[in-house]
């Protein structure tokens, strides 16, 4: 099967390698010519592409001749092009809907639920509080508009893996707030597995959660994780000692996918 991975970076690259290993033909995009050359050397049909580029260009013809498109371009922070992000993404989706692409997977985020507390399932009401959450929710609606039951939305929790872990950003800091907030994390390997499962099992028309099944508190987990990673542990203000905040429940999504997590606990993500 020919699969287009638009955004072949931290998540898109291991996904593309896994799909390629399973015999799929990969059309991969990235934003730099140097990275494009590196992707070509890996055996991908790679193209330099950035949101806002001309979509009718001949060099993108193969991309829009793919059967499945994995849309993995995050909004980004403090990006001067953020205000045009939705406009450019809508143009891409509209063009894709008029091409040979049959299915789309959009990598969204659990930030579409905002700061709501309690157990969050796929049926929970969305309430985004950040710009990223609001934009992702709007884009989810666009994906469904253009591809209806031929698309699947994946909402991962905080992403961990391949030398990426939030403990690095918190190490050594003091008087950190919200010590009792629950931690919602998911490992890169489990996200790759889930995306590939959606494609190979034709699981379309779904909104899926991806998160570890265990949710320790922020103070408990990041103090432990920093020590585990050999970092100076952070310190938190005194809390109530009772877990609070949202808890992303991925149980139903894992049942739909028919998979088990390789890393069901955040405490297994610091190997």
Secondary structure, DSSP 8 states (H G I E B T S, - for coil): -EEEEES-STTHHHHHHHHHHTT-EEEEEES-HHHHHHHHHTT-EEEE--TTS-TT-GGGTTGGG-SEEEE-----SS-TTGGGHHHHHHHHHHHHHTSS--EEEEE--GGGGTT--EEE-TTS-----SHHHHHHHHHHHHHHHHHGGGEEEEEE-EEEBTTB-THHHHTT--SBS-TTBB--EEEHHHHHHHHHHHHHHT--SEEEEE--S---BHHHHHHHHHHHTT-----B----SS-BSEEE--HHHHHHHT---S--SGGGS--
